[in-house]
């Protein structure tokens, strides 16, 4: 049986609206409680990939960490229209170092 997972993007409206043109479900959020609730709901609703802006992810680090320790959904941090906080790249570096034993990036 093949499962079809959905893709979503969470963040401030100005940063994520363009993803709608690509057919990705967009979920604009403003506050930390709203962001946490939306991410948890998406995880329960069979979303396989959740893109979240770094600014929004910085509001809910405990929620992001919880999903990083699970196979699904894949939570991927992306820069917002205000630029990057380098949180996403730092997470990639940590995961590479954990997998390889040293930071090769």
N, C-alpha and C positions, 0 to 999 in steps of 0.2 A: 504494500500500500504506500502510495506517495502522499506526503503531507505538503501542503502549500502554505507556507508561512507568509505573513504580511510584513510590510516595511513601513515604519513610521519615523517622523522627525518631530522632536520636542524642543521648544525654545521660544525666544521672543518672536513676535509676529513678523517684524521686519526682516529677521534673519532667515526664517523658514518658509515664508510664503512662496518663494520661487520653486521649492521642491514639489509643490502641488502640480505644477506644469509637467513634471516628470511622472506623475501618477502615484506619488508617495503620499500617504496620509499624513497630514500636518496637524499638530496639536499645540497651538500657542498657549503659553503659560506666563504668568507674571510672578506669582508668589511661590515660596518654597513648598508650602503644604500642597498647593495645587500641582506643582511639578512632581512631587512624590506620589500623589494620588494617581496622576495620569500615567506615570511610568509603571506603577504597580498594576494598574488596570490593563495597560497594553501587554504586559507580561502574561497576565491571565488570559487575555483575548487572542492568544496564538500569534503574536507578533514575533517573528524570528530575529529581526534586526530593528533596533531602536537607535537612531541617530539623535544625539542630544548636544545642544550647544555647550561649549565649555563654561560659559557664564551661568547657565542654568544648572549644569552638573556641579558647579562649585557651591551651589546652595544646598545640594543633597548628597554629599559625599558618602554617607553611610548607605544610602539606597544604591548608588553606583557600585560601591564595593560589594554589596550583597549579590548583585547580578553578575559581577566580574568573576565570582566564584561558582557560577552555574554555567552549564553548557548553552542553554537558551533562556532568554534572548541574548543575542550579542548586542551589548551596549557600546556604541562607538561615539566618541567625543569629536565634535567638529567645531571649527572656529565660528564665531558669529560675524555679523556684518561690522562689528566694532573691532575685529581683529582677534588674534589668538592669545590665550593665556599660557600656552605650552603645556597644558594639563594632559591633552591627548597624546602628545609626543612623549611626555614623561611616562605615561602608562605603557606606551609601546616599548620604550627603553627598558622598563622594569620587567615586562613580560619576556622580552628577548633575553635579558640577563638571566632570568629564572630558567628559561628553556635551554640556553646555551652554556650558562655558567659564567659568562663575561659579557660586557656590553660591546657588541661588534658594530654598533651604529655610531 
